[in-house]
């Protein structure tokens, strides 16, 4: 979880995934919370928080890049 000085929180959830290796960002929003989710090999990710789609997509790309660079 990340919280900025204004108290806005973004959370990354990670879990094992039995699905395929496809990486494609998908977006959803409900009750003021936006989320991008994607699958990368054997892990599934969700990035969620109360920010707009363009801002969340930028953070999701950074999270994806950083996690992809980390050896598993």
NUMARKOL-706690 format. One line per field, with one value per residue: chain; residue number from 1; residue in three letters; x, z, y of N, C-alpha, C, O, CB in turn. Coordinates in pm, 1 decimal. Glycine has a CB too. Example, Ala and Ser with C-alpha at 12.3 -4.5 7.8 and 13.67 -1.06 7.14 Angstrom:
<nodes>
chain c(A / A)
n c(1 / 2)
res c(ALA / SER)
n.px c(1319.0 / 1285.0)
n.pz c(780.0 / 708.0)
n.py c(-569.0 / -225.0)
ca.px c(1230.0 / 1367.0)
ca.pz c(780.0 / 714.0)
ca.py c(-450.0 / -106.0)
c.px c(1320.0 / 1290.0)
c.pz c(780.0 / 787.0)
c.py c(-330.0 / 3.0)
o.px c(1423.6 / 1340.9)
o.pz c(846.5 / 803.9)
o.py c(-331.9 / 113.8)
cb.px c(1130.8 / 1408.4)
cb.pz c(904.6 / 572.5)
cb.py c(-447.3 / -59.8)
</nodes>
This chain:
<nodes>
chain c(A / A / A / A / A / A / A / A / A / A / A / A / A / A / A / A / A / A / A / A / A / A / A / A / A / A / A / A / A / A / A / A / A / A / A / A / A / A / A / A / A / A / A / A / A / A / A / A / A / A / A / A / A / A / A / A / A / A / A / A / A / A / A / A / A / A / A / A / A / A / A / A)
n c(1 / 2 / 3 / 4 / 5 / 6 / 7 / 8 / 9 / 10 / 11 / 12 / 13 / 14 / 15 / 16 / 17 / 18 / 19 / 20 / 21 / 22 / 23 / 24 / 25 / 26 / 27 / 28 / 29 / 30 / 31 / 32 / 33 / 34 / 35 / 36 / 37 / 38 / 39 / 40 / 41 / 42 / 43 / 44 / 45 / 46 / 47 / 48 / 49 / 50 / 51 / 52 / 53 / 54 / 55 / 56 / 57 / 58 / 59 / 60 / 61 / 62 / 63 / 64 / 65 / 66 / 67 / 68 / 69 / 70 / 71 / 72)
res c(UNK / UNK / UNK / UNK / UNK / UNK / UNK / UNK / UNK / UNK / UNK / UNK / UNK / UNK / UNK / UNK / UNK / UNK / UNK / UNK / UNK / UNK / UNK / UNK / UNK / UNK / UNK / UNK / UNK / UNK / UNK / UNK / UNK / UNK / UNK / UNK / UNK / UNK / UNK / UNK / UNK / UNK / UNK / UNK / UNK / UNK / UNK / UNK / UNK / UNK / UNK / UNK / UNK / UNK / UNK / UNK / UNK / UNK / UNK / UNK / UNK / UNK / UNK / UNK / UNK / UNK / UNK / UNK / UNK / UNK / UNK / UNK)
n.px c(84.5 / 47.3 / 55.3 / -9.2 / 85.3 / -157.3 / -324.8 / -428.2 / -469.3 / -310.4 / -329.3 / -162.6 / -238.4 / -135.9 / -140.0 / -114.0 / -163.1 / -339.1 / -374.8 / -296.7 / -3.1 / -67.2 / -43.4 / -232.3 / -367.7 / -656.8 / -945.8 / -1152.4 / -1416.9 / -1577.3 / -1797.3 / -1631.8 / -1376.3 / -1109.2 / -964.0 / -694.1 / -623.8 / -425.1 / -267.7 / 31.9 / 222.9 / 253.9 / 136.0 / -116.2 / -230.9 / -359.3 / -417.1 / -539.1 / -733.5 / -854.0 / -833.8 / -823.6 / -871.8 / -655.7 / -439.2 / -414.8 / -353.0 / -98.2 / 48.2 / 4.5 / 147.0 / 407.0 / 427.9 / 398.0 / 628.0 / 835.2 / 785.6 / 814.9 / 1083.4 / 1190.8 / 1346.4 / 1187.6)
n.pz c(0.0 / -76.7 / 38.0 / -22.4 / 59.0 / 78.3 / 171.1 / -5.9 / -104.3 / -268.7 / -359.2 / -410.1 / -506.2 / -504.5 / -632.8 / -672.6 / -992.6 / -1199.4 / -1463.2 / -1809.0 / -1979.6 / -2059.1 / -2076.9 / -2017.6 / -1957.5 / -1773.5 / -1697.0 / -1429.6 / -1245.7 / -947.7 / -720.6 / -667.6 / -658.1 / -854.9 / -1062.5 / -1203.5 / -1353.5 / -1415.3 / -1566.6 / -1536.6 / -1644.4 / -1394.9 / -1198.2 / -1069.0 / -1072.2 / -905.2 / -907.3 / -715.5 / -634.3 / -536.2 / -775.2 / -1100.9 / -1422.1 / -1622.2 / -1453.6 / -1283.0 / -1468.6 / -1550.4 / -1313.2 / -1289.0 / -1509.9 / -1429.7 / -1195.8 / -1312.1 / -1478.1 / -1283.6 / -1123.2 / -1314.1 / -1362.2 / -1137.7 / -1016.4 / -988.8)
n.py c(-116.6 / 222.6 / 553.0 / 887.3 / 1231.6 / 1362.0 / 1171.5 / 987.0 / 658.8 / 385.5 / 49.4 / -257.7 / -578.1 / -913.5 / -1240.8 / -1596.8 / -1745.1 / -1963.9 / -1935.6 / -1843.6 / -1700.5 / -1439.7 / -1086.5 / -819.9 / -511.7 / -451.9 / -262.7 / -146.4 / 10.1 / 115.0 / 256.7 / 486.8 / 382.0 / 288.8 / 33.7 / -146.8 / -453.7 / -744.2 / -1033.1 / -1204.7 / -1444.0 / -1676.8 / -1524.3 / -1303.9 / -969.8 / -679.2 / -338.3 / -87.2 / 204.8 / 535.8 / 705.9 / 870.7 / 705.6 / 753.5 / 833.0 / 611.9 / 412.5 / 491.9 / 449.5 / 173.0 / 75.5 / 137.3 / -19.1 / -273.6 / -280.9 / -261.9 / -490.6 / -689.1 / -676.6 / -782.8 / -1070.2 / -1390.0)
ca.px c(0.0 / 114.8 / -30.4 / 60.5 / 69.6 / -298.6 / -399.3 / -480.9 / -402.0 / -312.7 / -294.1 / -131.4 / -265.9 / -69.0 / -171.1 / -82.2 / -264.5 / -323.4 / -402.6 / -189.0 / 99.9 / -108.5 / -39.7 / -317.8 / -430.1 / -801.8 / -987.2 / -1286.4 / -1439.0 / -1701.5 / -1811.1 / -1520.6 / -1247.2 / -1069.3 / -866.7 / -640.1 / -578.3 / -356.7 / -203.4 / 165.9 / 270.7 / 184.4 / 87.7 / -221.7 / -211.1 / -462.4 / -378.9 / -666.8 / -731.6 / -953.0 / -781.9 / -881.6 / -815.7 / -522.5 / -338.8 / -396.6 / -283.8 / 43.9 / 105.0 / 0.7 / 260.4 / 529.0 / 425.9 / 425.0 / 769.0 / 919.5 / 767.6 / 869.5 / 1229.3 / 1229.2 / 1349.0 / 1095.4)
ca.pz c(0.0 / -82.8 / 74.8 / -43.9 / 165.0 / 86.6 / 226.4 / -112.1 / -97.7 / -377.4 / -307.3 / -507.4 / -459.4 / -587.9 / -594.5 / -771.9 / -1095.6 / -1277.2 / -1602.6 / -1906.7 / -1968.3 / -2122.8 / -2001.1 / -2075.9 / -1851.2 / -1780.1 / -1604.4 / -1373.1 / -1143.9 / -872.8 / -597.9 / -645.2 / -658.1 / -985.5 / -1052.9 / -1319.9 / -1317.9 / -1523.1 / -1537.4 / -1594.3 / -1618.8 / -1286.8 / -1096.4 / -1105.5 / -1000.5 / -906.2 / -851.2 / -690.1 / -556.8 / -573.7 / -870.6 / -1233.7 / -1507.3 / -1676.5 / -1346.7 / -1236.0 / -1573.9 / -1543.8 / -1198.3 / -1321.0 / -1599.4 / -1347.8 / -1111.2 / -1400.0 / -1517.9 / -1168.0 / -1083.1 / -1419.7 / -1351.7 / -1015.1 / -1034.9 / -903.1)
ca.py c(0.0 / 351.3 / 665.4 / 1013.6 / 1332.1 / 1399.8 / 1059.6 / 899.5 / 528.9 / 288.4 / -82.6 / -362.4 / -714.0 / -1013.8 / -1379.0 / -1699.1 / -1760.6 / -2087.1 / -1901.4 / -1835.1 / -1596.9 / -1315.7 / -962.1 / -716.9 / -434.5 / -436.7 / -157.3 / -147.5 / 114.7 / 97.1 / 336.7 / 577.5 / 311.9 / 237.3 / -75.2 / -215.1 / -588.3 / -813.4 / -1161.5 / -1215.3 / -1580.6 / -1747.2 / -1430.9 / -1209.7 / -844.1 / -575.7 / -209.0 / -19.9 / 327.2 / 636.7 / 804.8 / 854.1 / 599.5 / 782.6 / 831.5 / 474.6 / 338.0 / 527.0 / 377.6 / 29.3 / 47.0 / 142.0 / -139.2 / -388.4 / -276.0 / -291.9 / -629.7 / -774.5 / -673.0 / -853.2 / -1216.6 / -1465.9)
c.px c(89.3 / 14.3 / 47.8 / 29.7 / -76.3 / -385.4 / -462.5 / -399.1 / -420.4 / -264.8 / -268.3 / -157.7 / -199.0 / -109.8 / -127.9 / -197.1 / -237.1 / -342.8 / -278.0 / -98.7 / 60.8 / -99.7 / -122.6 / -384.1 / -580.1 / -842.7 / -1128.8 / -1295.5 / -1574.1 / -1695.4 / -1687.7 / -1383.7 / -1223.6 / -967.9 / -822.1 / -596.5 / -518.8 / -297.5 / -69.1 / 223.5 / 189.1 / 133.4 / -20.4 / -207.5 / -336.6 / -400.8 / -506.8 / -647.7 / -830.1 / -895.7 / -838.8 / -805.1 / -677.3 / -411.5 / -310.2 / -324.7 / -134.5 / 112.0 / 108.7 / 115.7 / 391.9 / 538.5 / 459.4 / 572.5 / 860.4 / 906.9 / 820.9 / 1020.9 / 1280.6 / 1231.2 / 1253.0 / 1162.1)
c.pz c(0.0 / -45.0 / 54.5 / 68.8 / 182.9 / 141.6 / 123.2 / -112.1 / -225.4 / -319.8 / -422.0 / -440.7 / -557.6 / -537.8 / -706.4 / -869.6 / -1175.3 / -1425.7 / -1687.1 / -1888.2 / -2023.9 / -2027.5 / -2076.3 / -1959.7 / -1876.9 / -1669.3 / -1555.3 / -1270.2 / -1078.0 / -745.8 / -565.7 / -640.0 / -797.3 / -966.4 / -1191.6 / -1271.9 / -1440.9 / -1472.7 / -1606.5 / -1551.4 / -1505.5 / -1175.0 / -1153.5 / -1015.2 / -1009.4 / -841.7 / -836.5 / -608.1 / -611.1 / -664.8 / -1008.7 / -1316.3 / -1563.4 / -1570.1 / -1297.3 / -1339.5 / -1571.6 / -1428.7 / -1226.2 / -1412.6 / -1522.9 / -1260.4 / -1194.7 / -1438.3 / -1401.3 / -1124.6 / -1187.3 / -1413.8 / -1230.1 / -1040.3 / -939.6 / -851.7)
c.py c(123.1 / 458.9 / 794.2 / 1112.2 / 1375.1 / 1287.1 / 967.8 / 770.5 / 449.0 / 156.1 / -177.4 / -496.7 / -809.6 / -1151.3 / -1472.1 / -1712.3 / -1886.9 / -2061.1 / -1891.6 / -1714.9 / -1460.3 / -1196.6 / -860.0 / -644.0 / -424.7 / -340.4 / -182.2 / -34.7 / 90.6 / 180.2 / 421.3 / 512.5 / 255.5 / 125.9 / -118.9 / -351.9 / -653.2 / -943.5 / -1160.9 / -1348.9 / -1641.9 / -1655.8 / -1340.1 / -1087.6 / -757.4 / -452.3 / -130.1 / 106.3 / 428.2 / 745.8 / 774.5 / 750.2 / 634.1 / 778.8 / 691.0 / 390.4 / 367.1 / 452.5 / 227.4 / -9.6 / 45.9 / 17.6 / -262.2 / -394.6 / -315.8 / -438.0 / -726.0 / -781.5 / -748.8 / -1003.4 / -1286.2 / -1589.6)
o.px c(192.4 / -99.8 / 157.9 / -43.2 / -114.7 / -506.3 / -541.5 / -276.3 / -529.1 / -170.5 / -342.5 / -105.8 / -204.6 / -114.0 / -108.1 / -313.4 / -123.2 / -329.3 / -168.2 / -114.8 / 146.4 / -142.7 / -86.5 / -448.2 / -623.9 / -782.2 / -1213.9 / -1194.6 / -1671.2 / -1597.2 / -1644.2 / -1284.0 / -1307.6 / -894.9 / -902.2 / -539.5 / -555.8 / -279.1 / -58.2 / 267.3 / 67.7 / 92.2 / -16.9 / -176.0 / -410.1 / -339.8 / -576.9 / -558.3 / -884.4 / -907.8 / -895.0 / -691.9 / -587.2 / -302.7 / -195.0 / -243.5 / -53.2 / 221.4 / 206.0 / 175.7 / 478.5 / 644.5 / 539.8 / 634.5 / 952.9 / 1007.1 / 867.6 / 1080.5 / 1400.2 / 1129.8 / 1238.9 / 1100.7)
o.pz c(67.1 / -91.0 / 107.4 / 162.5 / 291.1 / 157.4 / 158.4 / -119.0 / -283.1 / -240.7 / -520.2 / -332.7 / -678.9 / -417.4 / -820.4 / -834.2 / -1214.0 / -1506.6 / -1643.6 / -1794.1 / -2035.3 / -1912.4 / -2186.5 / -1874.5 / -1987.6 / -1562.1 / -1628.8 / -1215.3 / -1142.7 / -671.9 / -450.7 / -619.3 / -851.2 / -867.4 / -1284.8 / -1163.7 / -1554.3 / -1352.5 / -1722.4 / -1437.6 / -1518.5 / -1069.4 / -1271.1 / -896.8 / -1108.1 / -735.0 / -935.2 / -523.9 / -720.0 / -634.7 / -1031.8 / -1285.3 / -1553.4 / -1595.3 / -1272.8 / -1303.6 / -1589.0 / -1445.7 / -1190.7 / -1395.3 / -1548.9 / -1251.5 / -1153.2 / -1431.8 / -1419.4 / -1092.7 / -1152.5 / -1455.6 / -1219.9 / -1081.1 / -824.0 / -777.9)
o.py c(127.6 / 456.1 / 809.4 / 1079.6 / 1419.7 / 1304.3 / 880.1 / 773.0 / 444.4 / 152.3 / -178.5 / -525.2 / -789.2 / -1176.4 / -1430.0 / -1693.1 / -1913.0 / -2152.8 / -1926.2 / -1637.2 / -1372.6 / -1204.5 / -818.7 / -705.6 / -393.3 / -337.2 / -232.3 / 9.5 / 51.5 / 173.7 / 427.0 / 581.6 / 183.4 / 123.2 / -126.8 / -365.6 / -622.7 / -962.6 / -1120.8 / -1365.7 / -1657.6 / -1703.8 / -1303.8 / -1100.0 / -761.9 / -460.6 / -107.8 / 114.6 / 409.7 / 864.6 / 667.4 / 713.0 / 550.8 / 726.8 / 655.1 / 305.1 / 276.3 / 398.5 / 160.9 / -115.7 / -37.6 / -44.4 / -345.7 / -500.8 / -395.0 / -501.9 / -834.4 / -880.8 / -776.3 / -1060.0 / -1246.4 / -1666.6)
cb.px c(-96.3 / 175.3 / -80.6 / 21.4 / 155.7 / -349.6 / -504.4 / -475.1 / -453.7 / -223.6 / -404.9 / 17.3 / -421.5 / 87.3 / -323.1 / -52.6 / -268.2 / -422.3 / -476.9 / -246.0 / 222.1 / -249.8 / 106.8 / -425.0 / -366.8 / -875.6 / -977.8 / -1319.8 / -1432.9 / -1725.8 / -1840.2 / -1542.7 / -1243.4 / -1011.0 / -926.1 / -521.1 / -694.7 / -247.9 / -291.1 / 258.4 / 423.0 / 276.0 / 203.6 / -365.0 / -89.3 / -594.0 / -273.2 / -763.2 / -592.8 / -1010.5 / -625.1 / -883.5 / -910.5 / -523.8 / -384.4 / -531.2 / -342.0 / 61.5 / 23.1 / -133.1 / 267.1 / 531.5 / 287.5 / 338.1 / 805.6 / 883.3 / 621.5 / 825.9 / 1277.3 / 1132.2 / 1491.1 / 968.1)
cb.pz c(121.3 / -224.4 / 222.2 / -179.8 / 133.9 / -50.3 / 315.0 / -253.7 / 20.4 / -499.2 / -216.2 / -558.3 / -448.2 / -584.9 / -564.0 / -704.6 / -1188.2 / -1229.6 / -1609.7 / -2042.9 / -2037.4 / -2175.4 / -1979.7 / -2175.3 / -1840.8 / -1766.0 / -1671.3 / -1308.6 / -1207.2 / -839.3 / -481.3 / -520.8 / -550.1 / -1074.4 / -975.9 / -1386.2 / -1260.7 / -1583.7 / -1584.3 / -1549.3 / -1583.5 / -1227.9 / -1040.8 / -1092.2 / -1056.7 / -830.2 / -941.3 / -618.6 / -554.8 / -449.1 / -873.8 / -1306.9 / -1622.2 / -1743.0 / -1230.7 / -1201.9 / -1711.6 / -1526.6 / -1069.8 / -1386.9 / -1712.8 / -1259.8 / -1042.9 / -1526.9 / -1568.2 / -1051.8 / -1057.2 / -1555.9 / -1346.0 / -898.9 / -1013.9 / -978.3)
cb.py c(-0.3 / 377.7 / 652.9 / 1074.0 / 1454.4 / 1441.1 / 1111.0 / 970.2 / 448.8 / 334.2 / -137.7 / -352.0 / -742.1 / -996.8 / -1396.5 / -1834.8 / -1637.8 / -2193.5 / -1772.5 / -1832.2 / -1642.7 / -1329.4 / -911.6 / -778.2 / -293.8 / -575.4 / -19.4 / -286.6 / 258.8 / -52.6 / 245.5 / 649.6 / 197.7 / 349.9 / -194.6 / -135.4 / -674.6 / -725.2 / -1283.5 / -1096.2 / -1581.3 / -1849.8 / -1346.9 / -1274.8 / -768.1 / -621.9 / -133.2 / -113.6 / 386.0 / 700.1 / 803.9 / 987.9 / 570.9 / 919.1 / 917.6 / 411.5 / 372.5 / 680.0 / 406.3 / -7.9 / 150.6 / 269.6 / -156.4 / -380.7 / -134.7 / -200.2 / -658.1 / -724.2 / -529.7 / -818.9 / -1270.9 / -1503.1)
</nodes>
